[in-house]
Amino acid sequence: MTGSTAKRFIGTKIIFALAMTRLAYNEYRGWSLPADENGADDGYLVEYTDGGAPNHPDHAGYISWSPKAQLDNAYRATAGMSFGLAIEALKLGKRVSRAGWNGAGMWLEYRPASGVDLAFVRLSYPVQSKAYPDGARVSWAPSQTDMLADDWQLVE
């Protein structure tokens, strides 16, 4: 599409993906495999849970099929994220933590700017933490180790 009027985009989504061939996906949907498609193609059933109306009764989100190479090149597991992906997850309203942190149960959360308050990331300690018995939240700034780590994960 180079040279056309199409615009370029980059995005971040949190999805569920289940390994499934193109044929298995078509059978799951109750569809016939088109004659010009290879049913043995490796890929994934992908469920988007961040918007879009569900299009299958067994799923809460919109589902589609993605070829394996395209999904593998576009997505990374949410256990073992880079700092950049952790920041994107924070901006989507998710909580994140590092697997390598010493304090069990700690997580980060993002508070966007509102009115006169600036945006900030804060570190939250669980209730009954030894360091903060009342479940305190304190402002946080990343270390170089945090920024270069690939052990970031979502906290449910």
Backbone bond lengths (Angstrom), bond angles and torsions (degrees), N, CA, C in turn:
res aa  C-N    CA-C-N  psi(-1)  N-CA   C-N-CA  omega(-1)  CA-C   N-CA-C  phi
1 M - - - 1.447 - - 1.522 111.39 -
2 T 1.318 117.34 5.51 1.453 120.51 179.38 1.519 109.76 -56.61
3 G 1.324 116.51 134.66 1.452 121.11 178.39 1.516 113.39 88.39
4 S 1.321 118.49 -9.34 1.461 119.71 178.71 1.523 109.23 -85.80
5 T 1.305 116.95 -174.81 1.458 121.30 178.92 1.525 111.87 -88.10
6 A 1.322 116.59 3.65 1.471 119.74 178.02 1.521 109.74 -67.02
7 K 1.337 116.32 142.84 1.452 122.05 177.77 1.523 109.70 -95.36
8 R 1.334 116.59 153.56 1.464 121.88 176.59 1.523 109.43 -92.31
9 F 1.348 116.32 144.02 1.452 122.45 179.23 1.518 109.89 -135.68
10 I 1.309 116.04 154.48 1.455 122.22 169.32 1.519 104.88 -133.29
11 G 1.321 116.73 142.99 1.451 118.02 -175.70 1.508 113.00 -143.53
12 T 1.308 113.99 165.55 1.451 121.56 175.89 1.511 107.87 -134.61
13 K 1.316 115.94 123.69 1.459 122.91 177.14 1.509 107.94 -133.89
14 I 1.309 115.63 152.44 1.451 120.98 172.15 1.521 106.10 -107.27
15 I 1.326 116.09 121.16 1.462 122.32 -173.45 1.523 110.29 -127.04
16 F 1.319 114.99 167.72 1.458 122.12 165.84 1.521 105.95 -107.78
17 A 1.334 117.70 138.69 1.467 121.13 178.96 1.520 109.25 -135.48
18 L 1.325 115.69 134.38 1.460 123.12 179.09 1.523 107.86 -123.84
19 A 1.341 117.61 122.66 1.465 120.93 -179.87 1.529 109.57 -56.64
20 M 1.339 115.46 130.42 1.462 120.51 -176.45 1.526 108.92 -163.99
21 T 1.328 117.44 133.95 1.466 119.95 176.69 1.523 110.15 -70.07
22 R 1.320 114.54 164.98 1.466 119.97 177.86 1.536 110.77 -60.54
23 L 1.355 116.67 -41.40 1.457 120.45 178.76 1.525 111.18 -64.04
24 A 1.326 117.24 -45.47 1.467 120.73 -179.76 1.525 110.86 -61.31
25 Y 1.330 117.35 -38.57 1.464 120.56 177.76 1.526 110.61 -64.07
26 N 1.330 116.66 -46.80 1.460 119.57 179.15 1.527 110.93 -60.40
27 E 1.331 116.99 -41.84 1.470 120.04 177.78 1.522 110.59 -64.74
28 Y 1.326 117.92 -40.27 1.462 122.33 178.18 1.522 111.16 -58.92
29 R 1.335 115.71 -38.94 1.466 120.72 179.75 1.524 113.07 -81.50
30 G 1.352 116.46 -9.03 1.458 119.60 -178.18 1.513 112.78 80.71
31 W 1.323 116.64 24.49 1.451 122.55 -177.28 1.518 110.10 -106.88
32 S 1.322 115.62 157.03 1.466 121.43 171.03 1.525 108.08 -86.71
33 L 1.334 116.00 143.01 1.455 120.37 177.92 1.527 108.34 -71.77
34 P 1.333 118.64 126.26 1.466 119.88 176.82 1.529 110.53 -59.00
35 A 1.314 116.25 145.51 1.462 122.12 -175.64 1.525 112.73 -60.73
36 D 1.330 117.97 -27.74 1.468 120.61 -176.98 1.536 113.11 -93.26
37 E 1.343 118.08 11.92 1.462 121.19 179.30 1.519 110.71 -115.00
38 N 1.337 116.20 148.55 1.459 122.76 -179.79 1.530 109.25 -93.87
39 G 1.310 116.97 112.43 1.460 121.67 -178.59 1.517 113.71 -65.64
40 A 1.322 118.23 -20.57 1.457 121.68 -178.68 1.537 112.76 -83.64
41 D 1.342 117.87 -3.58 1.465 120.49 179.17 1.522 110.04 -56.73
42 D 1.348 116.36 129.65 1.457 120.98 175.73 1.516 109.57 -75.70
43 G 1.316 115.24 143.84 1.456 119.99 178.50 1.505 111.03 -173.02
44 Y 1.322 114.40 -157.95 1.457 121.24 -176.11 1.517 111.20 -141.03
45 L 1.310 115.55 143.88 1.457 121.26 161.62 1.521 104.05 -79.52
46 V 1.316 117.13 125.79 1.464 122.68 -176.47 1.520 108.31 -115.23
47 E 1.337 115.68 131.55 1.463 120.48 175.86 1.519 108.93 -116.30
48 Y 1.333 115.25 121.36 1.456 122.70 177.32 1.525 107.38 -95.60
49 T 1.320 116.50 122.37 1.459 120.10 -176.52 1.524 112.84 -111.10
50 D 1.325 117.70 8.35 1.459 120.89 -176.58 1.526 112.65 -107.78
51 G 1.294 116.70 29.38 1.455 119.95 178.11 1.513 111.37 138.57
52 G 1.287 115.90 165.28 1.457 121.10 -176.73 1.517 110.04 87.60
53 A 1.298 115.70 140.32 1.461 120.63 -178.17 1.525 110.64 -71.96
54 P 1.326 117.95 139.87 1.465 119.93 175.25 1.531 109.75 -56.80
55 N 1.336 116.14 142.04 1.464 120.24 -179.51 1.524 111.73 -122.54
56 H 1.341 116.50 16.70 1.469 122.07 176.59 1.523 107.02 -151.02
57 P 1.336 117.94 136.67 1.471 120.18 -174.98 1.534 114.96 -65.04
58 D 1.320 118.88 -19.32 1.461 121.30 -178.33 1.528 113.24 -94.13
59 H 1.336 117.74 7.21 1.464 121.11 -176.83 1.519 110.96 -132.29
60 A 1.343 115.41 143.01 1.467 121.11 178.66 1.526 111.70 -80.09
61 G 1.335 117.24 -22.60 1.460 121.62 -178.35 1.518 111.90 -118.07
62 Y 1.316 114.85 -179.24 1.466 122.64 178.42 1.522 108.68 -74.69
63 I 1.341 118.37 133.36 1.462 121.09 178.28 1.522 111.45 -114.40
64 S 1.330 114.21 152.35 1.463 121.82 174.57 1.521 107.11 -154.97
65 W 1.329 116.31 179.04 1.459 121.45 177.72 1.517 108.23 -115.13
66 S 1.330 116.70 140.47 1.462 121.78 178.49 1.516 109.33 -128.35
67 P 1.336 118.49 136.12 1.462 120.10 172.94 1.529 110.27 -60.14
68 K 1.327 116.67 146.17 1.464 123.28 -175.91 1.527 112.64 -54.62
69 A 1.318 118.04 -49.95 1.470 120.77 -175.96 1.522 111.64 -61.33
70 Q 1.326 117.37 -41.65 1.456 120.79 -178.92 1.529 111.13 -66.04
71 L 1.340 117.57 -43.70 1.457 119.69 179.20 1.522 110.84 -68.19
72 D 1.331 117.17 -44.11 1.465 120.21 -179.32 1.525 111.97 -61.59
73 N 1.325 118.02 -31.00 1.463 121.49 179.46 1.527 113.02 -82.78
74 A 1.331 117.17 -18.80 1.463 120.38 -175.67 1.522 113.82 -103.32
75 Y 1.327 118.55 -22.31 1.458 121.26 -173.67 1.516 111.93 -125.91
76 R 1.304 115.07 155.73 1.457 122.81 177.22 1.529 107.23 -135.15
77 A 1.321 116.98 144.59 1.460 120.76 179.49 1.521 110.10 -57.24
78 T 1.339 117.20 146.41 1.472 120.53 -178.48 1.520 112.68 -78.60
79 A 1.317 118.29 -3.02 1.467 121.90 169.31 1.526 105.15 -106.18
80 G 1.320 116.86 108.83 1.468 120.90 -176.42 1.512 111.72 108.20
81 M 1.332 117.07 33.08 1.465 120.87 -179.76 1.526 110.94 -81.77
82 S 1.324 114.69 156.86 1.463 121.28 170.96 1.530 108.38 -77.62
83 F 1.326 116.85 168.43 1.457 121.52 178.31 1.532 110.80 -61.28
84 G 1.338 116.52 -40.41 1.468 119.71 179.25 1.521 112.25 -60.07
85 L 1.341 116.98 -42.86 1.459 119.68 177.65 1.523 111.39 -68.55
86 A 1.329 117.23 -34.63 1.463 120.40 176.27 1.529 110.16 -62.72
87 I 1.335 117.65 -41.14 1.468 121.36 177.46 1.533 110.17 -62.59
88 E 1.347 116.95 -43.24 1.464 119.92 178.11 1.528 110.82 -61.63
89 A 1.335 117.34 -40.85 1.465 120.76 177.61 1.525 110.35 -63.23
90 L 1.343 117.35 -41.04 1.467 120.47 176.50 1.527 110.68 -58.52
91 K 1.321 116.40 -43.69 1.469 120.42 -179.57 1.521 112.39 -66.11
92 L 1.347 116.81 -22.34 1.465 121.25 175.79 1.532 111.63 -85.42
93 G 1.339 116.38 4.33 1.457 120.67 177.90 1.518 115.19 89.62
94 K 1.332 116.72 10.71 1.465 120.79 -179.98 1.522 109.99 -89.66
95 R 1.325 115.62 159.24 1.464 122.29 172.47 1.518 108.06 -98.24
96 V 1.336 116.71 142.95 1.463 121.19 179.58 1.519 110.11 -133.02
97 S 1.325 115.19 158.68 1.463 121.51 174.41 1.519 107.71 -150.56
98 R 1.324 115.01 171.07 1.459 120.68 174.92 1.515 108.84 -103.50
99 A 1.310 116.71 137.86 1.462 121.04 176.60 1.521 110.48 -63.25
100 G 1.333 117.44 -29.35 1.454 122.14 -176.20 1.519 115.43 -87.01
101 W 1.313 118.92 3.08 1.461 120.12 179.63 1.521 110.99 -70.22
102 N 1.318 115.58 142.91 1.465 120.99 -179.70 1.521 113.12 -71.47
103 G 1.314 117.68 -37.36 1.465 121.08 -176.81 1.516 111.16 -80.91
104 A 1.311 117.19 115.00 1.465 121.35 -179.87 1.519 110.05 -67.02
105 G 1.316 116.03 136.48 1.453 121.75 173.88 1.515 116.01 83.40
106 M 1.331 118.59 4.38 1.465 120.25 178.74 1.526 109.58 -78.60
107 W 1.325 116.41 150.19 1.454 120.68 176.23 1.518 109.38 -150.34
108 L 1.341 115.32 163.95 1.457 122.07 174.51 1.507 108.95 -106.61
109 E 1.310 114.91 148.54 1.464 120.59 171.33 1.521 108.13 -139.93
110 Y 1.312 115.84 151.27 1.465 122.67 -176.25 1.520 109.14 -107.39
111 R 1.302 115.64 135.61 1.463 121.76 174.05 1.520 107.54 -118.44
112 P 1.338 116.74 112.05 1.470 118.88 -179.73 1.530 111.18 -68.97
113 A 1.316 115.78 162.15 1.462 121.25 178.65 1.518 110.03 -62.41
114 S 1.328 115.35 142.54 1.465 120.54 175.60 1.518 108.22 -147.04
115 G 1.311 116.86 125.14 1.455 120.92 -178.74 1.515 111.20 59.35
116 V 1.324 116.69 -119.51 1.464 121.10 -179.15 1.522 111.91 -92.80
117 D 1.340 118.11 -7.38 1.464 121.45 -179.88 1.523 110.47 -79.91
118 L 1.326 116.24 135.78 1.460 121.83 176.49 1.526 110.00 -80.78
119 A 1.313 116.07 156.98 1.467 120.97 174.97 1.528 108.25 -68.30
120 F 1.334 116.76 147.74 1.456 119.89 176.99 1.521 110.49 -156.35
121 V 1.328 114.76 159.94 1.455 122.71 173.55 1.514 105.94 -109.98
122 R 1.325 116.19 134.08 1.453 118.30 178.27 1.512 110.99 -125.93
123 L 1.322 113.86 150.12 1.458 122.63 178.77 1.516 107.36 -94.18
124 S 1.322 116.50 128.15 1.459 121.42 -178.96 1.515 109.99 -112.37
125 Y 1.303 114.47 133.27 1.460 121.41 176.33 1.518 108.06 -101.99
126 P 1.317 117.06 142.97 1.458 118.89 178.72 1.525 111.53 -65.77
127 V 1.302 115.98 155.61 1.456 120.28 174.76 1.521 107.92 -58.02
128 Q 1.310 117.48 140.43 1.458 125.32 -179.02 1.527 112.36 71.98
129 S 1.319 116.96 25.72 1.458 120.54 172.49 1.523 108.17 -68.45
130 K 1.314 117.91 145.81 1.470 121.35 177.90 1.523 110.56 -63.11
131 A 1.341 116.82 -38.87 1.464 120.29 -177.67 1.524 111.63 -75.14
132 Y 1.312 116.89 -37.65 1.459 122.06 -176.67 1.521 108.88 -136.00
133 P 1.329 117.40 88.01 1.470 120.93 -173.71 1.522 115.07 -59.39
134 D 1.325 118.15 -24.05 1.460 119.64 -176.98 1.521 113.51 -93.68
135 G 1.331 118.58 11.52 1.459 121.37 -178.93 1.516 112.52 72.92
136 A 1.314 117.57 40.95 1.463 123.53 -174.68 1.525 112.47 -63.12
137 R 1.325 114.45 157.46 1.455 122.39 173.30 1.521 106.92 -122.76
138 V 1.320 116.28 133.18 1.465 121.05 -177.99 1.521 109.15 -129.75
139 S 1.350 116.50 152.38 1.465 118.95 177.64 1.520 108.73 -64.66
140 W 1.330 116.24 156.59 1.455 121.42 -173.07 1.514 109.91 -142.27
141 A 1.325 116.11 142.60 1.464 122.72 172.48 1.524 107.27 -130.01
142 P 1.332 118.06 135.57 1.467 120.35 -176.59 1.529 112.52 -72.30
143 S 1.321 114.95 146.77 1.467 121.09 171.63 1.526 107.75 -86.32
144 Q 1.315 117.20 170.86 1.467 120.11 174.90 1.523 110.15 -62.04
145 T 1.319 116.64 -37.58 1.466 120.69 178.22 1.524 110.30 -61.70
146 D 1.337 117.69 -43.58 1.463 121.45 177.71 1.532 110.96 -59.88
147 M 1.325 116.16 -43.82 1.468 120.24 -176.35 1.525 112.77 -68.63
148 L 1.330 118.20 -27.45 1.463 121.06 -178.33 1.532 112.77 -97.68
149 A 1.315 117.26 -4.31 1.467 121.37 -176.53 1.524 112.07 -74.18
150 D 1.318 115.56 148.95 1.467 122.83 174.72 1.525 110.37 -118.46
151 D 1.336 116.28 33.58 1.469 119.68 178.91 1.531 112.05 -118.40
152 W 1.327 116.05 22.27 1.469 120.44 176.66 1.527 108.72 -70.88
153 Q 1.338 115.75 146.98 1.465 120.70 -178.26 1.526 109.77 -147.55
154 L 1.327 115.54 156.33 1.469 120.29 173.82 1.512 109.35 -74.40
155 V 1.317 116.45 146.93 1.462 123.11 174.25 1.514 106.85 -112.31
156 E 1.313 116.44 121.40 1.472 120.31 -179.21 1.504 110.97 -85.75
